[in-house]
Amino acid sequence: MLAKTETALQRGFVRFMPQYLLELPIAIPDDSQRAELESLYKRAVEKGYGAVAPELDVAIYRVYGVTELEVSLIEGR
């Protein structure tokens, strides 16, 4: 998706324009999802990202409505 929203510059650099970023699909979590994400964030600050990474992935997949098939493709299973 990002490849379609950038302007290619010399030597592999790209320029992102705000109007193109508006087209990105950014999901807004509902209240329960937001609470879960905030809890995971607090745990990540206390214990480190690695301690919550798998749970965070699952929570974000839920916010975006990612299916099990899509998860297996993303994670290379």
mmCIF file of the N, C-alpha and C atoms, coordinates in Angstrom:
data_MODEL
# 
_entry.id   MODEL 
# 
loop_
_atom_site.group_PDB 
_atom_site.id 
_atom_site.type_symbol 
_atom_site.label_atom_id 
_atom_site.label_alt_id 
_atom_site.label_comp_id 
_atom_site.label_asym_id 
_atom_site.label_entity_id 
_atom_site.label_seq_id 
_atom_site.pdbx_PDB_ins_code 
_atom_site.Cartn_x 
_atom_site.Cartn_y 
_atom_site.Cartn_z 
_atom_site.occupancy 
_atom_site.B_iso_or_equiv 
_atom_site.pdbx_formal_charge 
_atom_site.auth_seq_id 
_atom_site.auth_comp_id 
_atom_site.auth_asym_id 
_atom_site.auth_atom_id 
_atom_site.pdbx_PDB_model_num 
ATOM 1   N N  . MET A 1 1  ? 0.826   -1.198  0.000  1.00 0.00 ? 1  MET A N  1 
ATOM 2   C CA . MET A 1 1  ? 0.000   0.000   0.000  1.00 0.00 ? 1  MET A CA 1 
ATOM 3   C C  . MET A 1 1  ? 0.869   1.260   0.000  1.00 0.00 ? 1  MET A C  1 
ATOM 4   N N  . LEU A 1 2  ? 1.919   1.276   0.821  1.00 0.00 ? 2  LEU A N  1 
ATOM 5   C CA . LEU A 1 2  ? 2.768   2.460   0.863  1.00 0.00 ? 2  LEU A CA 1 
ATOM 6   C C  . LEU A 1 2  ? 3.448   2.735   -0.461 1.00 0.00 ? 2  LEU A C  1 
ATOM 7   N N  . ALA A 1 3  ? 3.789   1.693   -1.196 1.00 0.00 ? 3  ALA A N  1 
ATOM 8   C CA . ALA A 1 3  ? 4.471   1.887   -2.478 1.00 0.00 ? 3  ALA A CA 1 
ATOM 9   C C  . ALA A 1 3  ? 3.617   2.703   -3.439 1.00 0.00 ? 3  ALA A C  1 
ATOM 10  N N  . LYS A 1 4  ? 2.325   2.678   -3.264 1.00 0.00 ? 4  LYS A N  1 
ATOM 11  C CA . LYS A 1 4  ? 1.431   3.423   -4.146 1.00 0.00 ? 4  LYS A CA 1 
ATOM 12  C C  . LYS A 1 4  ? 1.244   4.871   -3.695 1.00 0.00 ? 4  LYS A C  1 
ATOM 13  N N  . THR A 1 5  ? 1.759   5.226   -2.521 1.00 0.00 ? 5  THR A N  1 
ATOM 14  C CA . THR A 1 5  ? 1.493   6.556   -1.974 1.00 0.00 ? 5  THR A CA 1 
ATOM 15  C C  . THR A 1 5  ? 2.732   7.431   -1.891 1.00 0.00 ? 5  THR A C  1 
ATOM 16  N N  . GLU A 1 6  ? 3.846   6.980   -2.397 1.00 0.00 ? 6  GLU A N  1 
ATOM 17  C CA . GLU A 1 6  ? 5.081   7.730   -2.251 1.00 0.00 ? 6  GLU A CA 1 
ATOM 18  C C  . GLU A 1 6  ? 5.576   8.247   -3.598 1.00 0.00 ? 6  GLU A C  1 
ATOM 19  N N  . THR A 1 7  ? 6.443   9.223   -3.524 1.00 0.00 ? 7  THR A N  1 
ATOM 20  C CA . THR A 1 7  ? 7.107   9.736   -4.712 1.00 0.00 ? 7  THR A CA 1 
ATOM 21  C C  . THR A 1 7  ? 8.553   9.267   -4.663 1.00 0.00 ? 7  THR A C  1 
ATOM 22  N N  . ALA A 1 8  ? 9.013   8.571   -5.686 1.00 0.00 ? 8  ALA A N  1 
ATOM 23  C CA . ALA A 1 8  ? 10.381  8.062   -5.712 1.00 0.00 ? 8  ALA A CA 1 
ATOM 24  C C  . ALA A 1 8  ? 11.351  9.195   -6.002 1.00 0.00 ? 8  ALA A C  1 
ATOM 25  N N  . LEU A 1 9  ? 12.428  9.232   -5.243 1.00 0.00 ? 9  LEU A N  1 
ATOM 26  C CA . LEU A 1 9  ? 13.490  10.194  -5.446 1.00 0.00 ? 9  LEU A CA 1 
ATOM 27  C C  . LEU A 1 9  ? 14.763  9.445   -5.818 1.00 0.00 ? 9  LEU A C  1 
ATOM 28  N N  . GLN A 1 10 ? 15.838  10.162  -6.015 1.00 0.00 ? 10 GLN A N  1 
ATOM 29  C CA . GLN A 1 10 ? 17.107  9.522   -6.373 1.00 0.00 ? 10 GLN A CA 1 
ATOM 30  C C  . GLN A 1 10 ? 17.642  8.677   -5.228 1.00 0.00 ? 10 GLN A C  1 
ATOM 31  N N  . ARG A 1 11 ? 18.448  7.676   -5.569 1.00 0.00 ? 11 ARG A N  1 
ATOM 32  C CA . ARG A 1 11 ? 19.156  6.792   -4.637 1.00 0.00 ? 11 ARG A CA 1 
ATOM 33  C C  . ARG A 1 11 ? 18.222  6.045   -3.679 1.00 0.00 ? 11 ARG A C  1 
ATOM 34  N N  . GLY A 1 12 ? 17.030  5.751   -4.116 1.00 0.00 ? 12 GLY A N  1 
ATOM 35  C CA . GLY A 1 12 ? 16.129  4.931   -3.324 1.00 0.00 ? 12 GLY A CA 1 
ATOM 36  C C  . GLY A 1 12 ? 15.343  5.663   -2.248 1.00 0.00 ? 12 GLY A C  1 
ATOM 37  N N  . PHE A 1 13 ? 15.511  6.963   -2.120 1.00 0.00 ? 13 PHE A N  1 
ATOM 38  C CA . PHE A 1 13 ? 14.747  7.723   -1.143 1.00 0.00 ? 13 PHE A CA 1 
ATOM 39  C C  . PHE A 1 13 ? 13.333  7.933   -1.649 1.00 0.00 ? 13 PHE A C  1 
ATOM 40  N N  . VAL A 1 14 ? 12.409  8.093   -0.716 1.00 0.00 ? 14 VAL A N  1 
ATOM 41  C CA . VAL A 1 14 ? 11.021  8.358   -1.084 1.00 0.00 ? 14 VAL A CA 1 
ATOM 42  C C  . VAL A 1 14 ? 10.514  9.569   -0.315 1.00 0.00 ? 14 VAL A C  1 
ATOM 43  N N  . ARG A 1 15 ? 9.497   10.206  -0.852 1.00 0.00 ? 15 ARG A N  1 
ATOM 44  C CA . ARG A 1 15 ? 8.877   11.351  -0.188 1.00 0.00 ? 15 ARG A CA 1 
ATOM 45  C C  . ARG A 1 15 ? 7.395   11.024  -0.009 1.00 0.00 ? 15 ARG A C  1 
ATOM 46  N N  . PHE A 1 16 ? 6.939   11.135  1.222  1.00 0.00 ? 16 PHE A N  1 
ATOM 47  C CA . PHE A 1 16 ? 5.532   10.910  1.515  1.00 0.00 ? 16 PHE A CA 1 
ATOM 48  C C  . PHE A 1 16 ? 4.830   12.246  1.635  1.00 0.00 ? 16 PHE A C  1 
ATOM 49  N N  . MET A 1 17 ? 3.702   12.350  1.016  1.00 0.00 ? 17 MET A N  1 
ATOM 50  C CA . MET A 1 17 ? 2.914   13.571  1.057  1.00 0.00 ? 17 MET A CA 1 
ATOM 51  C C  . MET A 1 17 ? 1.704   13.343  1.968  1.00 0.00 ? 17 MET A C  1 
ATOM 52  N N  . PRO A 1 18 ? 1.346   14.326  2.779  1.00 0.00 ? 18 PRO A N  1 
ATOM 53  C CA . PRO A 1 18 ? 0.222   14.143  3.712  1.00 0.00 ? 18 PRO A CA 1 
ATOM 54  C C  . PRO A 1 18 ? -1.058  13.683  3.042  1.00 0.00 ? 18 PRO A C  1 
ATOM 55  N N  . GLN A 1 19 ? -1.366  14.204  1.856  1.00 0.00 ? 19 GLN A N  1 
ATOM 56  C CA . GLN A 1 19 ? -2.613  13.816  1.204  1.00 0.00 ? 19 GLN A CA 1 
ATOM 57  C C  . GLN A 1 19 ? -2.631  12.333  0.843  1.00 0.00 ? 19 GLN A C  1 
ATOM 58  N N  . TYR A 1 20 ? -1.455  11.745  0.614  1.00 0.00 ? 20 TYR A N  1 
ATOM 59  C CA . TYR A 1 20 ? -1.387  10.322  0.311  1.00 0.00 ? 20 TYR A CA 1 
ATOM 60  C C  . TYR A 1 20 ? -1.556  9.488   1.575  1.00 0.00 ? 20 TYR A C  1 
ATOM 61  N N  . LEU A 1 21 ? -1.067  9.986   2.687  1.00 0.00 ? 21 LEU A N  1 
ATOM 62  C CA . LEU A 1 21 ? -1.186  9.246   3.943  1.00 0.00 ? 21 LEU A CA 1 
ATOM 63  C C  . LEU A 1 21 ? -2.637  9.158   4.402  1.00 0.00 ? 21 LEU A C  1 
ATOM 64  N N  . LEU A 1 22 ? -3.461  10.108  3.992  1.00 0.00 ? 22 LEU A N  1 
ATOM 65  C CA . LEU A 1 22 ? -4.874  10.073  4.359  1.00 0.00 ? 22 LEU A CA 1 
ATOM 66  C C  . LEU A 1 22 ? -5.580  8.853   3.785  1.00 0.00 ? 22 LEU A C  1 
ATOM 67  N N  . GLU A 1 23 ? -5.023  8.267   2.737  1.00 0.00 ? 23 GLU A N  1 
ATOM 68  C CA . GLU A 1 23 ? -5.633  7.105   2.094  1.00 0.00 ? 23 GLU A CA 1 
ATOM 69  C C  . GLU A 1 23 ? -5.316  5.792   2.812  1.00 0.00 ? 23 GLU A C  1 
ATOM 70  N N  . LEU A 1 24 ? -4.381  5.809   3.771  1.00 0.00 ? 24 LEU A N  1 
ATOM 71  C CA . LEU A 1 24 ? -4.006  4.580   4.464  1.00 0.00 ? 24 LEU A CA 1 
ATOM 72  C C  . LEU A 1 24 ? -5.137  4.112   5.368  1.00 0.00 ? 24 LEU A C  1 
ATOM 73  N N  . PRO A 1 25 ? -5.381  2.812   5.406  1.00 0.00 ? 25 PRO A N  1 
ATOM 74  C CA . PRO A 1 25 ? -6.459  2.287   6.244  1.00 0.00 ? 25 PRO A CA 1 
ATOM 75  C C  . PRO A 1 25 ? -6.016  2.217   7.709  1.00 0.00 ? 25 PRO A C  1 
ATOM 76  N N  . ILE A 1 26 ? -6.406  3.198   8.496  1.00 0.00 ? 26 ILE A N  1 
ATOM 77  C CA . ILE A 1 26 ? -6.051  3.227   9.911  1.00 0.00 ? 26 ILE A CA 1 
ATOM 78  C C  . ILE A 1 26 ? -7.311  2.913   10.702 1.00 0.00 ? 26 ILE A C  1 
ATOM 79  N N  . ALA A 1 27 ? -7.289  1.777   11.399 1.00 0.00 ? 27 ALA A N  1 
ATOM 80  C CA . ALA A 1 27 ? -8.450  1.341   12.167 1.00 0.00 ? 27 ALA A CA 1 
ATOM 81  C C  . ALA A 1 27 ? -8.493  2.071   13.506 1.00 0.00 ? 27 ALA A C  1 
ATOM 82  N N  . ILE A 1 28 ? -9.683  2.373   13.959 1.00 0.00 ? 28 ILE A N  1 
ATOM 83  C CA . ILE A 1 28 ? -9.889  3.001   15.257 1.00 0.00 ? 28 ILE A CA 1 
ATOM 84  C C  . ILE A 1 28 ? -10.430 1.915   16.200 1.00 0.00 ? 28 ILE A C  1 
ATOM 85  N N  . PRO A 1 29 ? -9.676  1.595   17.262 1.00 0.00 ? 29 PRO A N  1 
ATOM 86  C CA . PRO A 1 29 ? -10.140 0.543   18.173 1.00 0.00 ? 29 PRO A CA 1 
ATOM 87  C C  . PRO A 1 29 ? -11.371 0.985   18.962 1.00 0.00 ? 29 PRO A C  1 
ATOM 88  N N  . ASP A 1 30 ? -12.225 0.005   19.285 1.00 0.00 ? 30 ASP A N  1 
ATOM 89  C CA . ASP A 1 30 ? -13.361 0.325   20.145 1.00 0.00 ? 30 ASP A CA 1 
ATOM 90  C C  . ASP A 1 30 ? -12.841 0.439   21.591 1.00 0.00 ? 30 ASP A C  1 
ATOM 91  N N  . ASP A 1 31 ? -13.719 0.734   22.526 1.00 0.00 ? 31 ASP A N  1 
ATOM 92  C CA . ASP A 1 31 ? -13.293 0.985   23.904 1.00 0.00 ? 31 ASP A CA 1 
ATOM 93  C C  . ASP A 1 31 ? -12.582 -0.201  24.540 1.00 0.00 ? 31 ASP A C  1 
ATOM 94  N N  . SER A 1 32 ? -13.090 -1.413  24.328 1.00 0.00 ? 32 SER A N  1 
ATOM 95  C CA . SER A 1 32 ? -12.456 -2.586  24.938 1.00 0.00 ? 32 SER A CA 1 
ATOM 96  C C  . SER A 1 32 ? -11.099 -2.867  24.291 1.00 0.00 ? 32 SER A C  1 
ATOM 97  N N  . GLN A 1 33 ? -11.010 -2.670  22.981 1.00 0.00 ? 33 GLN A N  1 
ATOM 98  C CA . GLN A 1 33 ? -9.735  -2.865  22.287 1.00 0.00 ? 33 GLN A CA 1 
ATOM 99  C C  . GLN A 1 33 ? -8.718  -1.820  22.728 1.00 0.00 ? 33 GLN A C  1 
ATOM 100 N N  . ARG A 1 34 ? -9.175  -0.592  22.909 1.00 0.00 ? 34 ARG A N  1 
ATOM 101 C CA . ARG A 1 34 ? -8.299  0.477   23.372 1.00 0.00 ? 34 ARG A CA 1 
ATOM 102 C C  . ARG A 1 34 ? -7.750  0.155   24.764 1.00 0.00 ? 34 ARG A C  1 
ATOM 103 N N  . ALA A 1 35 ? -8.624  -0.335  25.654 1.00 0.00 ? 35 ALA A N  1 
ATOM 104 C CA . ALA A 1 35 ? -8.195  -0.694  27.007 1.00 0.00 ? 35 ALA A CA 1 
ATOM 105 C C  . ALA A 1 35 ? -7.157  -1.816  26.966 1.00 0.00 ? 35 ALA A C  1 
ATOM 106 N N  . GLU A 1 36 ? -7.377  -2.801  26.106 1.00 0.00 ? 36 GLU A N  1 
ATOM 107 C CA . GLU A 1 36 ? -6.419  -3.904  25.963 1.00 0.00 ? 36 GLU A CA 1 
ATOM 108 C C  . GLU A 1 36 ? -5.077  -3.394  25.453 1.00 0.00 ? 36 GLU A C  1 
ATOM 109 N N  . LEU A 1 37 ? -5.106  -2.529  24.445 1.00 0.00 ? 37 LEU A N  1 
ATOM 110 C CA . LEU A 1 37 ? -3.870  -1.978  23.890 1.00 0.00 ? 37 LEU A CA 1 
ATOM 111 C C  . LEU A 1 37 ? -3.128  -1.120  24.916 1.00 0.00 ? 37 LEU A C  1 
ATOM 112 N N  . GLU A 1 38 ? -3.858  -0.356  25.706 1.00 0.00 ? 38 GLU A N  1 
ATOM 113 C CA . GLU A 1 38 ? -3.224  0.459   26.748 1.00 0.00 ? 38 GLU A CA 1 
ATOM 114 C C  . GLU A 1 38 ? -2.575  -0.422  27.801 1.00 0.00 ? 38 GLU A C  1 
ATOM 115 N N  . SER A 1 39 ? -3.248  -1.501  28.170 1.00 0.00 ? 39 SER A N  1 
ATOM 116 C CA . SER A 1 39 ? -2.687  -2.443  29.142 1.00 0.00 ? 39 SER A CA 1 
ATOM 117 C C  . SER A 1 39 ? -1.411  -3.089  28.604 1.00 0.00 ? 39 SER A C  1 
ATOM 118 N N  . LEU A 1 40 ? -1.442  -3.495  27.354 1.00 0.00 ? 40 LEU A N  1 
ATOM 119 C CA . LEU A 1 40 ? -0.257  -4.089  26.730 1.00 0.00 ? 40 LEU A CA 1 
ATOM 120 C C  . LEU A 1 40 ? 0.879   -3.074  26.652 1.00 0.00 ? 40 LEU A C  1 
ATOM 121 N N  . TYR A 1 41 ? 0.544   -1.827  26.364 1.00 0.00 ? 41 TYR A N  1 
ATOM 122 C CA . TYR A 1 41 ? 1.559   -0.783  26.306 1.00 0.00 ? 41 TYR A CA 1 
ATOM 123 C C  . TYR A 1 41 ? 2.235   -0.628  27.671 1.00 0.00 ? 41 TYR A C  1 
ATOM 124 N N  . LYS A 1 42 ? 1.436   -0.563  28.726 1.00 0.00 ? 42 LYS A N  1 
ATOM 125 C CA . LYS A 1 42 ? 1.996   -0.410  30.077 1.00 0.00 ? 42 LYS A CA 1 
ATOM 126 C C  . LYS A 1 42 ? 2.899   -1.585  30.429 1.00 0.00 ? 42 LYS A C  1 
ATOM 127 N N  . ARG A 1 43 ? 2.463   -2.793  30.090 1.00 0.00 ? 43 ARG A N  1 
ATOM 128 C CA . ARG A 1 43 ? 3.298   -3.974  30.353 1.00 0.00 ? 43 ARG A CA 1 
ATOM 129 C C  . ARG A 1 43 ? 4.579   -3.928  29.540 1.00 0.00 ? 43 ARG A C  1 
ATOM 130 N N  . ALA A 1 44 ? 4.508   -3.453  28.303 1.00 0.00 ? 44 ALA A N  1 
ATOM 131 C CA . ALA A 1 44 ? 5.698   -3.352  27.454 1.00 0.00 ? 44 ALA A CA 1 
ATOM 132 C C  . ALA A 1 44 ? 6.693   -2.353  28.035 1.00 0.00 ? 44 ALA A C  1 
ATOM 133 N N  . VAL A 1 45 ? 6.185   -1.261  28.596 1.00 0.00 ? 45 VAL A N  1 
ATOM 134 C CA . VAL A 1 45 ? 7.071   -0.273  29.212 1.00 0.00 ? 45 VAL A CA 1 
ATOM 135 C C  . VAL A 1 45 ? 7.767   -0.880  30.430 1.00 0.00 ? 45 VAL A C  1 
ATOM 136 N N  . GLU A 1 46 ? 7.023   -1.646  31.206 1.00 0.00 ? 46 GLU A N  1 
ATOM 137 C CA . GLU A 1 46 ? 7.580   -2.241  32.422 1.00 0.00 ? 46 GLU A CA 1 
ATOM 138 C C  . GLU A 1 46 ? 8.509   -3.414  32.144 1.00 0.00 ? 46 GLU A C  1 
ATOM 139 N N  . LYS A 1 47 ? 8.102   -4.295  31.240 1.00 0.00 ? 47 LYS A N  1 
ATOM 140 C CA . LYS A 1 47 ? 8.821   -5.560  31.050 1.00 0.00 ? 47 LYS A CA 1 
ATOM 141 C C  . LYS A 1 47 ? 9.589   -5.657  29.740 1.00 0.00 ? 47 LYS A C  1 
ATOM 142 N N  . GLY A 1 48 ? 9.368   -4.718  28.839 1.00 0.00 ? 48 GLY A N  1 
ATOM 143 C CA . GLY A 1 48 ? 10.013  -4.764  27.534 1.00 0.00 ? 48 GLY A CA 1 
ATOM 144 C C  . GLY A 1 48 ? 9.051   -5.262  26.465 1.00 0.00 ? 48 GLY A C  1 
ATOM 145 N N  . TYR A 1 49 ? 9.296   -4.801  25.268 1.00 0.00 ? 49 TYR A N  1 
ATOM 146 C CA . TYR A 1 49 ? 8.416   -5.140  24.140 1.00 0.00 ? 49 TYR A CA 1 
ATOM 147 C C  . TYR A 1 49 ? 8.319   -6.640  23.917 1.00 0.00 ? 49 TYR A C  1 
ATOM 148 N N  . GLY A 1 50 ? 9.450   -7.343  24.031 1.00 0.00 ? 50 GLY A N  1 
ATOM 149 C CA . GLY A 1 50 ? 9.463   -8.781  23.775 1.00 0.00 ? 50 GLY A CA 1 
ATOM 150 C C  . GLY A 1 50 ? 8.507   -9.562  24.657 1.00 0.00 ? 50 GLY A C  1 
ATOM 151 N N  . ALA A 1 51 ? 8.237   -9.039  25.847 1.00 0.00 ? 51 ALA A N  1 
ATOM 152 C CA . ALA A 1 51 ? 7.349   -9.729  26.781 1.00 0.00 ? 51 ALA A CA 1 
ATOM 153 C C  . ALA A 1 51 ? 5.891   -9.708  26.339 1.00 0.00 ? 51 ALA A C  1 
ATOM 154 N N  . VAL A 1 52 ? 5.531   -8.746  25.509 1.00 0.00 ? 52 VAL A N  1 
ATOM 155 C CA . VAL A 1 52 ? 4.127   -8.616  25.094 1.00 0.00 ? 52 VAL A CA 1 
ATOM 156 C C  . VAL A 1 52 ? 3.935   -8.699  23.585 1.00 0.00 ? 52 VAL A C  1 
ATOM 157 N N  . ALA A 1 53 ? 4.997   -8.858  22.839 1.00 0.00 ? 53 ALA A N  1 
ATOM 158 C CA . ALA A 1 53 ? 4.911   -8.816  21.372 1.00 0.00 ? 53 ALA A CA 1 
ATOM 159 C C  . ALA A 1 53 ? 3.856   -9.753  20.785 1.00 0.00 ? 53 ALA A C  1 
ATOM 160 N N  . PRO A 1 54 ? 3.830   -11.039 21.175 1.00 0.00 ? 54 PRO A N  1 
ATOM 161 C CA . PRO A 1 54 ? 2.805   -11.915 20.581 1.00 0.00 ? 54 PRO A CA 1 
ATOM 162 C C  . PRO A 1 54 ? 1.374   -11.473 20.914 1.00 0.00 ? 54 PRO A C  1 
ATOM 163 N N  . GLU A 1 55 ? 1.151   -11.035 22.168 1.00 0.00 ? 55 GLU A N  1 
ATOM 164 C CA . GLU A 1 55 ? -0.180  -10.573 22.557 1.00 0.00 ? 55 GLU A CA 1 
ATOM 165 C C  . GLU A 1 55 ? -0.553  -9.286  21.818 1.00 0.00 ? 55 GLU A C  1 
ATOM 166 N N  . LEU A 1 56 ? 0.424   -8.430  21.623 1.00 0.00 ? 56 LEU A N  1 
ATOM 167 C CA . LEU A 1 56 ? 0.188   -7.182  20.908 1.00 0.00 ? 56 LEU A CA 1 
ATOM 168 C C  . LEU A 1 56 ? -0.187  -7.459  19.457 1.00 0.00 ? 56 LEU A C  1 
ATOM 169 N N  . ASP A 1 57 ? 0.509   -8.401  18.839 1.00 0.00 ? 57 ASP A N  1 
ATOM 170 C CA . ASP A 1 57 ? 0.168   -8.784  17.463 1.00 0.00 ? 57 ASP A CA 1 
ATOM 171 C C  . ASP A 1 57 ? -1.291  -9.219  17.372 1.00 0.00 ? 57 ASP A C  1 
ATOM 172 N N  . VAL A 1 58 ? -1.706  -10.086 18.285 1.00 0.00 ? 58 VAL A N  1 
ATOM 173 C CA . VAL A 1 58 ? -3.086  -10.601 18.270 1.00 0.00 ? 58 VAL A CA 1 
ATOM 174 C C  . VAL A 1 58 ? -4.082  -9.468  18.473 1.00 0.00 ? 58 VAL A C  1 
ATOM 175 N N  . ALA A 1 59 ? -3.777  -8.565  19.403 1.00 0.00 ? 59 ALA A N  1 
ATOM 176 C CA . ALA A 1 59 ? -4.679  -7.442  19.669 1.00 0.00 ? 59 ALA A CA 1 
ATOM 177 C C  . ALA A 1 59 ? -4.814  -6.551  18.438 1.00 0.00 ? 59 ALA A C  1 
ATOM 178 N N  . ILE A 1 60 ? -3.722  -6.296  17.768 1.00 0.00 ? 60 ILE A N  1 
ATOM 179 C CA . ILE A 1 60 ? -3.767  -5.448  16.570 1.00 0.00 ? 60 ILE A CA 1 
ATOM 180 C C  . ILE A 1 60 ? -4.491  -6.158  15.431 1.00 0.00 ? 60 ILE A C  1 
ATOM 181 N N  . TYR A 1 61 ? -4.276  -7.463  15.302 1.00 0.00 ? 61 TYR A N  1 
ATOM 182 C CA . TYR A 1 61 ? -5.020  -8.220  14.290 1.00 0.00 ? 61 TYR A CA 1 
ATOM 183 C C  . TYR A 1 61 ? -6.523  -8.083  14.526 1.00 0.00 ? 61 TYR A C  1 
ATOM 184 N N  . ARG A 1 62 ? -6.943  -8.131  15.796 1.00 0.00 ? 62 ARG A N  1 
ATOM 185 C CA . ARG A 1 62 ? -8.370  -8.001  16.104 1.00 0.00 ? 62 ARG A CA 1 
ATOM 186 C C  . ARG A 1 62 ? -8.890  -6.618  15.716 1.00 0.00 ? 62 ARG A C  1 
ATOM 187 N N  . VAL A 1 63 ? -8.130  -5.576  16.020 1.00 0.00 ? 63 VAL A N  1 
ATOM 188 C CA . VAL A 1 63 ? -8.560  -4.212  15.690 1.00 0.00 ? 63 VAL A CA 1 
ATOM 189 C C  . VAL A 1 63 ? -8.785  -4.086  14.184 1.00 0.00 ? 63 VAL A C  1 
ATOM 190 N N  . TYR A 1 64 ? -7.894  -4.687  13.400 1.00 0.00 ? 64 TYR A N  1 
ATOM 191 C CA . TYR A 1 64 ? -7.996  -4.580  11.945 1.00 0.00 ? 64 TYR A CA 1 
ATOM 192 C C  . TYR A 1 64 ? -8.867  -5.664  11.314 1.00 0.00 ? 64 TYR A C  1 
ATOM 193 N N  . GLY A 1 65 ? -9.381  -6.589  12.116 1.00 0.00 ? 65 GLY A N  1 
ATOM 194 C CA . GLY A 1 65 ? -10.243 -7.635  11.578 1.00 0.00 ? 65 GLY A CA 1 
ATOM 195 C C  . GLY A 1 65 ? -9.509  -8.618  10.686 1.00 0.00 ? 65 GLY A C  1 
ATOM 196 N N  . VAL A 1 66 ? -8.253  -8.899  11.016 1.00 0.00 ? 66 VAL A N  1 
ATOM 197 C CA . VAL A 1 66 ? -7.439  -9.814  10.214 1.00 0.00 ? 66 VAL A CA 1 
ATOM 198 C C  . VAL A 1 66 ? -7.895  -11.249 10.484 1.00 0.00 ? 66 VAL A C  1 
ATOM 199 N N  . THR A 1 67 ? -8.127  -12.024 9.427  1.00 0.00 ? 67 THR A N  1 
ATOM 200 C CA . THR A 1 67 ? -8.582  -13.407 9.569  1.00 0.00 ? 67 THR A CA 1 
ATOM 201 C C  . THR A 1 67 ? -7.413  -14.335 9.894  1.00 0.00 ? 67 THR A C  1 
ATOM 202 N N  . GLU A 1 68 ? -7.731  -15.549 10.325 1.00 0.00 ? 68 GLU A N  1 
ATOM 203 C CA . GLU A 1 68 ? -6.692  -16.544 10.627 1.00 0.00 ? 68 GLU A CA 1 
ATOM 204 C C  . GLU A 1 68 ? -5.834  -16.839 9.392  1.00 0.00 ? 68 GLU A C  1 
ATOM 205 N N  . LEU A 1 69 ? -6.461  -16.911 8.239  1.00 0.00 ? 69 LEU A N  1 
ATOM 206 C CA . LEU A 1 69 ? -5.716  -17.148 7.002  1.00 0.00 ? 69 LEU A CA 1 
ATOM 207 C C  . LEU A 1 69 ? -4.740  -15.997 6.741  1.00 0.00 ? 69 LEU A C  1 
ATOM 208 N N  . GLU A 1 70 ? -5.215  -14.789 6.918  1.00 0.00 ? 70 GLU A N  1 
ATOM 209 C CA . GLU A 1 70 ? -4.343  -13.619 6.712  1.00 0.00 ? 70 GLU A CA 1 
ATOM 210 C C  . GLU A 1 70 ? -3.196  -13.600 7.732  1.00 0.00 ? 70 GLU A C  1 
ATOM 211 N N  . VAL A 1 71 ? -3.493  -13.976 8.978  1.00 0.00 ? 71 VAL A N  1 
ATOM 212 C CA . VAL A 1 71 ? -2.445  -14.039 10.004 1.00 0.00 ? 71 VAL A CA 1 
ATOM 213 C C  . VAL A 1 71 ? -1.387  -15.050 9.601  1.00 0.00 ? 71 VAL A C  1 
ATOM 214 N N  . SER A 1 72 ? -1.796  -16.198 9.100  1.00 0.00 ? 72 SER A N  1 
ATOM 215 C CA . SER A 1 72 ? -0.817  -17.209 8.697  1.00 0.00 ? 72 SER A CA 1 
ATOM 216 C C  . SER A 1 72 ? 0.031   -16.714 7.530  1.00 0.00 ? 72 SER A C  1 
ATOM 217 N N  . LEU A 1 73 ? -0.551  -15.944 6.634  1.00 0.00 ? 73 LEU A N  1 
ATOM 218 C CA . LEU A 1 73 ? 0.223   -15.379 5.524  1.00 0.00 ? 73 LEU A CA 1 
ATOM 219 C C  . LEU A 1 73 ? 1.199   -14.311 6.032  1.00 0.00 ? 73 LEU A C  1 
ATOM 220 N N  . ILE A 1 74 ? 0.737   -13.459 6.939  1.00 0.00 ? 74 ILE A N  1 
ATOM 221 C CA . ILE A 1 74 ? 1.586   -12.410 7.497  1.00 0.00 ? 74 ILE A CA 1 
ATOM 222 C C  . ILE A 1 74 ? 2.763   -13.010 8.251  1.00 0.00 ? 74 ILE A C  1 
ATOM 223 N N  . GLU A 1 75 ? 2.475   -14.033 9.047  1.00 0.00 ? 75 GLU A N  1 
ATOM 224 C CA . GLU A 1 75 ? 3.504   -14.618 9.897  1.00 0.00 ? 75 GLU A CA 1 
ATOM 225 C C  . GLU A 1 75 ? 4.285   -15.730 9.203  1.00 0.00 ? 75 GLU A C  1 
ATOM 226 N N  . GLY A 1 76 ? 3.950   -16.019 7.954  1.00 0.00 ? 76 GLY A N  1 
ATOM 227 C CA . GLY A 1 76 ? 4.692   -16.999 7.178  1.00 0.00 ? 76 GLY A CA 1 
ATOM 228 C C  . GLY A 1 76 ? 4.487   -18.433 7.614  1.00 0.00 ? 76 GLY A C  1 
ATOM 229 N N  . ARG A 1 77 ? 3.290   -18.747 8.096  1.00 0.00 ? 77 ARG A N  1 
ATOM 230 C CA . ARG A 1 77 ? 2.997   -20.125 8.507  1.00 0.00 ? 77 ARG A CA 1 
ATOM 231 C C  . ARG A 1 77 ? 2.405   -20.907 7.363  1.00 0.00 ? 77 ARG A C  1 
# 
